[in-house]
């Protein structure tokens, strides 16, 4: 499965996603693309967009795209706050269909 990490997600998260082929928006030189243009570009080559932008499901009509979107809703966007979400992220990647969104939330105490 091919994953694309949005600008809002640290690129170093890829080290925790070793079972998948992972690129970042920065790797692709897509920095600064607006969400609609990013989704349109990403759907051609990627299965899942991983983002920490919790507004994307409300700003974009995700069902019109052929990509899945997983929103990481951690305590912050720092790597150490997102790593605990990886197991749920990976599970959601497998469950989602094209055009669907899942929000993976921190389950702290």
Residue frames as a rotation matrix with the C-alpha (Angstrom) as fourth column:
UNK 1
0.590 0.808 0.000 0.00
0.808 -0.590 0.000 0.00
0.000 0.000 -1.000 0.00
UNK 2
-0.425 -0.727 0.540 1.34
0.717 -0.634 -0.289 3.45
0.552 0.264 0.791 -0.88
UNK 3
0.474 0.513 -0.716 1.02
0.856 -0.459 0.238 6.16
-0.207 -0.725 -0.657 1.78
UNK 4
-0.136 -0.464 0.875 1.60
0.504 -0.793 -0.342 9.89
0.853 0.395 0.342 1.42
UNK 5
-0.100 0.018 -0.995 2.42
0.965 -0.243 -0.101 11.92
-0.243 -0.970 0.007 4.52
UNK 6
0.687 0.443 0.576 0.97
0.556 -0.831 -0.023 15.43
0.468 0.336 -0.817 4.44
UNK 7
-0.120 -0.742 0.660 3.00
0.050 -0.668 -0.742 18.48
0.992 -0.056 0.117 5.44
UNK 8
0.340 0.366 0.866 1.31
-0.777 -0.411 0.478 18.40
0.531 -0.835 0.145 8.86
UNK 9
0.993 -0.031 0.112 2.88
-0.030 0.861 0.508 15.01
-0.112 -0.508 0.854 9.64
UNK 10
0.276 -0.960 -0.039 6.61
-0.750 -0.240 0.616 14.68
-0.601 -0.141 -0.787 10.42
UNK 11
0.420 -0.183 -0.889 8.41
-0.785 0.418 -0.457 12.80
0.455 0.890 0.032 7.67
UNK 12
-0.648 -0.747 0.149 10.22
-0.704 0.512 -0.492 10.74
0.291 -0.424 -0.858 10.30
UNK 13
0.084 0.759 0.646 6.93
-0.794 0.443 -0.417 8.93
-0.602 -0.478 0.640 10.97
UNK 14
0.517 0.089 -0.851 7.78
-0.758 0.509 -0.407 6.80
0.397 0.856 0.331 7.90
UNK 15
-0.578 -0.810 -0.099 10.26
-0.639 0.525 -0.562 4.84
0.507 -0.262 -0.821 10.08
UNK 16
-0.689 0.412 0.596 7.24
-0.420 0.442 -0.793 3.47
-0.590 -0.797 -0.131 11.95
UNK 17
0.465 0.869 -0.171 5.37
-0.591 0.160 -0.790 2.53
-0.659 0.469 0.588 8.77
UNK 18
-0.459 -0.879 -0.126 7.87
-0.696 0.268 0.667 0.02
-0.553 0.394 -0.735 7.39
UNK 19
-0.415 0.355 0.838 5.23
0.385 0.903 -0.192 -2.38
-0.824 0.243 -0.512 6.09
UNK 20
0.681 0.690 0.245 4.16
0.563 -0.279 -0.778 0.18
-0.468 0.668 -0.578 3.47
UNK 21
-0.299 -0.674 0.676 5.72
0.925 -0.378 0.032 2.30
0.234 0.635 0.736 0.74
UNK 22
0.551 0.497 -0.671 5.76
0.732 -0.673 0.104 5.83
-0.400 -0.548 -0.735 2.22
UNK 23
-0.407 -0.579 0.706 6.56
0.747 -0.656 -0.108 9.23
0.526 0.483 0.700 0.70
UNK 24
-0.186 0.355 -0.916 6.00
0.677 -0.629 -0.382 12.69
-0.712 -0.692 -0.123 2.06
UNK 25
0.853 0.506 0.128 4.57
0.470 -0.640 -0.607 15.76
-0.225 0.578 -0.784 0.39
UNK 26
0.552 -0.731 -0.401 8.03
-0.515 -0.677 0.526 17.25
-0.656 -0.084 -0.750 0.80
UNK 27
-0.299 -0.655 0.694 9.64
0.164 0.681 0.713 14.29
-0.940 0.327 -0.096 -1.02
UNK 28
0.054 0.459 0.887 7.30
0.946 0.261 -0.193 14.89
-0.320 0.849 -0.420 -3.95
UNK 29
-0.915 -0.393 -0.086 7.93
0.370 -0.906 0.205 18.66
-0.159 0.156 0.975 -3.87
UNK 30
-0.195 0.936 0.293 4.21
0.610 -0.118 0.783 19.20
0.768 0.332 -0.548 -3.36
UNK 31
-0.555 -0.054 -0.830 4.76
0.771 -0.408 -0.489 21.54
-0.312 -0.911 0.268 -0.41
UNK 32
-0.808 0.218 -0.548 2.21
-0.157 -0.975 -0.157 24.34
-0.569 -0.041 0.822 -0.36
UNK 33
-0.799 0.597 -0.076 -0.41
0.071 0.218 0.973 22.60
0.598 0.772 -0.217 -2.52
UNK 34
-0.373 0.787 0.491 -3.92
-0.927 -0.342 -0.157 23.38
0.044 -0.513 0.857 -1.35
UNK 35
-0.434 0.174 0.884 -5.83
-0.421 0.828 -0.370 20.36
-0.796 -0.533 -0.286 -0.04
UNK 36
0.652 0.756 0.056 -8.00
-0.277 0.306 -0.911 19.88
-0.705 0.579 0.409 -3.15
UNK 37
0.572 -0.533 -0.623 -5.00
-0.758 -0.053 -0.650 20.01
0.314 0.845 -0.434 -5.50
UNK 38
-0.476 -0.768 0.428 -3.04
-0.875 0.463 -0.143 17.72
-0.089 -0.443 -0.892 -3.18
UNK 39
-0.049 0.551 0.833 -5.82
-0.302 0.787 -0.538 15.12
-0.952 -0.278 0.128 -3.08
UNK 40
0.862 0.395 -0.317 -6.14
-0.381 0.093 -0.920 15.27
-0.334 0.914 0.230 -6.85
UNK 41
0.191 -0.884 -0.426 -2.41
-0.882 0.036 -0.469 14.78
0.430 0.465 -0.774 -7.38
UNK 42
-0.530 -0.472 0.704 -2.09
-0.799 0.555 -0.229 12.11
-0.283 -0.684 -0.672 -4.68
UNK 43
0.335 0.769 0.545 -4.99
-0.524 0.633 -0.570 9.93
-0.783 -0.095 0.615 -5.82
UNK 44
0.666 -0.130 -0.734 -3.10
-0.702 0.223 -0.676 9.05
0.252 0.966 0.057 -9.00
UNK 45
-0.047 -0.857 -0.514 -0.19
-0.409 0.486 -0.772 7.34
0.911 0.174 -0.373 -7.21
UNK 46
-0.893 -0.332 0.303 -1.17
-0.375 0.180 -0.909 6.76
0.248 -0.926 -0.286 -3.58
UNK 47
-0.373 0.757 -0.537 -3.72
0.525 0.649 0.551 4.72
0.765 -0.076 -0.640 -1.68
UNK 48
0.514 0.499 -0.698 -3.80
0.849 -0.182 0.496 6.77
0.120 -0.847 -0.517 1.52
UNK 49
-0.062 -0.462 0.885 -3.13
0.003 -0.887 -0.462 10.38
0.998 -0.026 0.056 2.50
UNK 50
0.159 0.015 -0.987 -2.03
0.959 0.235 0.158 10.58
0.234 -0.972 0.023 6.14
UNK 51
-0.221 -0.146 0.964 -2.61
0.144 -0.983 -0.116 14.02
0.964 0.114 0.239 7.61
UNK 52
-0.623 0.081 -0.778 -2.96
0.779 -0.022 -0.626 15.78
-0.068 -0.996 -0.050 10.93
UNK 53
-0.932 0.351 0.089 -5.22
-0.312 -0.903 0.294 18.43
0.183 0.246 0.952 9.36
UNK 54
-0.750 0.660 0.036 -8.46
0.458 0.558 -0.692 17.78
-0.477 -0.503 -0.721 11.22
UNK 55
-0.155 0.701 -0.697 -10.33
-0.391 -0.691 -0.608 20.23
-0.907 0.178 0.381 8.99
UNK 56
-0.861 -0.303 -0.408 -9.74
-0.468 0.164 0.868 18.34
-0.196 0.939 -0.283 5.73
UNK 57
-0.753 0.621 0.219 -12.89
0.648 0.758 0.078 16.17
-0.117 0.201 -0.973 6.00
UNK 58
0.145 0.845 -0.514 -14.98
0.645 -0.475 -0.599 19.33
-0.751 -0.244 -0.614 6.34
UNK 59
-0.027 -0.261 -0.965 -13.17
-0.413 -0.876 0.249 21.39
-0.911 0.405 -0.084 3.70
UNK 60
-0.714 -0.311 -0.628 -13.04
-0.698 0.248 0.672 18.74
-0.053 0.918 -0.394 0.95
UNK 61
0.528 0.849 0.009 -15.54
-0.826 0.516 -0.229 16.34
-0.199 0.113 0.973 -0.56
UNK 62
-0.388 -0.826 0.409 -13.36
-0.725 0.547 0.417 13.28
-0.569 -0.135 -0.812 0.04
UNK 63
0.136 0.465 0.875 -15.81
0.115 0.870 -0.480 10.80
-0.984 0.166 0.065 -1.59
UNK 64
0.929 0.233 -0.287 -15.09
-0.235 -0.229 -0.945 12.35
-0.286 0.945 -0.158 -4.99
UNK 65
0.116 -0.964 -0.238 -11.43
-0.990 -0.093 -0.106 11.28
0.080 0.248 -0.965 -4.77
UNK 66
0.702 0.067 -0.709 -9.98
-0.214 0.969 -0.122 7.79
0.679 0.237 0.695 -5.32
UNK 67
-0.458 -0.883 -0.100 -7.81
-0.049 0.138 -0.989 8.03
0.887 -0.449 -0.107 -2.22
UNK 68
0.480 0.495 -0.724 -8.39
0.715 0.257 0.650 7.16
0.508 -0.830 -0.231 1.40
UNK 69
-0.049 -0.478 0.877 -7.64
-0.293 -0.832 -0.470 9.79
0.955 -0.280 -0.099 4.06
UNK 70
0.340 0.079 -0.937 -6.52
0.823 0.458 0.337 9.06
0.456 -0.886 0.091 7.61
UNK 71
0.334 -0.143 0.932 -6.47
-0.297 -0.954 -0.040 12.01
0.894 -0.264 -0.361 9.99
UNK 72
-0.216 -0.489 -0.845 -4.16
0.748 0.473 -0.465 11.66
0.627 -0.733 0.264 12.99
UNK 73
0.467 0.448 0.762 -5.67
-0.196 -0.788 0.583 13.51
0.862 -0.422 -0.280 15.94
UNK 74
-0.017 -0.599 -0.800 -2.86
0.792 0.480 -0.377 13.26
0.610 -0.641 0.467 18.47
UNK 75
0.403 0.051 -0.914 -2.03
0.786 -0.531 0.317 15.48
-0.469 -0.846 -0.254 21.41
UNK 76
0.289 -0.363 -0.886 0.16
-0.450 -0.868 0.209 17.41
-0.845 0.338 -0.414 18.96
UNK 77
0.947 -0.004 -0.320 1.76
-0.304 0.298 -0.905 16.90
0.099 0.955 0.281 15.55
UNK 78
0.052 -0.980 0.191 5.10
-0.993 -0.031 0.112 16.00
-0.104 -0.196 -0.975 17.13
UNK 79
-0.227 -0.242 -0.943 6.52
-0.566 0.821 -0.075 12.62
0.793 0.517 -0.324 16.22
UNK 80
-0.964 -0.239 -0.113 6.45
-0.053 0.594 -0.803 11.30
0.259 -0.768 -0.585 19.78
UNK 81
-0.503 0.855 0.128 2.73
-0.506 -0.171 -0.845 12.14
-0.701 -0.490 0.519 20.02
UNK 82
0.233 0.600 -0.765 1.88
-0.972 0.115 -0.206 10.49
-0.036 0.792 0.610 16.68
UNK 83
-0.653 -0.579 -0.488 3.85
-0.606 0.786 -0.121 7.24
0.454 0.217 -0.864 17.04
UNK 84
-0.822 0.357 0.444 1.30
-0.154 0.611 -0.776 5.76
-0.548 -0.706 -0.447 19.52
UNK 85
0.161 0.938 -0.306 -1.37
-0.618 -0.146 -0.772 6.21
-0.769 0.314 0.556 16.82
UNK 86
-0.512 -0.488 -0.706 0.49
-0.856 0.228 0.463 4.07
-0.065 0.842 -0.535 14.26
UNK 87
-0.928 0.176 0.328 -1.22
0.159 0.984 -0.077 0.72
-0.336 -0.019 -0.942 15.06
UNK 88
0.022 0.996 -0.083 -4.66
0.363 -0.085 -0.928 2.28
-0.931 -0.009 -0.364 14.60
UNK 89
0.068 -0.095 -0.993 -3.45
-0.754 -0.656 0.011 4.15
-0.653 0.748 -0.116 11.51
UNK 90
-0.836 -0.474 -0.274 -2.29
-0.539 0.621 0.569 0.90
-0.100 0.624 -0.775 9.90
UNK 91
-0.666 0.668 0.332 -5.54
0.476 0.723 -0.500 -0.83
-0.574 -0.175 -0.800 10.77
UNK 92
0.240 0.786 -0.570 -7.60
-0.009 -0.586 -0.811 1.99
-0.971 0.200 -0.133 9.27
UNK 93
-0.364 -0.453 -0.813 -5.52
-0.810 -0.277 0.517 1.96
-0.459 0.847 -0.267 6.08
UNK 94
-0.997 -0.049 0.060 -6.58
-0.021 0.918 0.396 -1.65
-0.075 0.394 -0.916 5.51
UNK 95
-0.453 0.891 0.007 -10.26
0.627 0.325 -0.708 -1.10
-0.633 -0.316 -0.706 6.36
UNK 96
-0.073 0.457 -0.887 -11.01
-0.232 -0.872 -0.430 2.06
-0.970 0.175 0.170 4.38
UNK 97
0.241 0.222 0.945 -12.35
0.884 0.351 -0.308 2.14
-0.400 0.910 -0.111 0.87
UNK 98
-0.711 -0.462 0.530 -11.50
0.669 -0.677 0.307 4.78
0.216 0.573 0.790 -1.73
UNK 99
-0.326 0.561 0.761 -13.10
0.041 -0.796 0.604 8.13
0.945 0.228 0.236 -0.89
UNK 100
0.698 0.560 -0.446 -13.44
0.438 0.158 0.885 7.38
0.567 -0.813 -0.135 2.83
UNK 101
-0.090 -0.652 0.753 -11.97
-0.466 -0.640 -0.611 9.24
0.880 -0.406 -0.246 5.81
UNK 102
0.529 0.179 -0.830 -11.00
0.635 0.565 0.527 7.89
0.563 -0.805 0.185 9.21
UNK 103
0.344 -0.414 0.843 -9.94
-0.609 -0.782 -0.135 9.89
0.715 -0.467 -0.520 12.24
UNK 104
0.225 -0.403 -0.887 -7.45
0.613 0.766 -0.193 8.17
0.758 -0.500 0.420 14.53
UNK 105
0.588 0.129 0.798 -7.62
-0.404 -0.809 0.428 9.76
0.701 -0.574 -0.424 17.96
UNK 106
-0.630 -0.775 0.059 -5.26
-0.313 0.184 -0.932 9.61
0.711 -0.605 -0.359 20.90
UNK 107
0.436 0.783 -0.443 -6.75
0.075 0.459 0.885 7.39
0.897 -0.420 0.141 23.61
UNK 108
-0.604 -0.769 0.208 -4.99
-0.089 -0.195 -0.977 8.93
0.792 -0.608 0.050 26.58
UNK 109
-0.541 0.347 -0.766 -6.05
0.811 0.456 -0.366 8.68
0.223 -0.820 -0.528 30.16
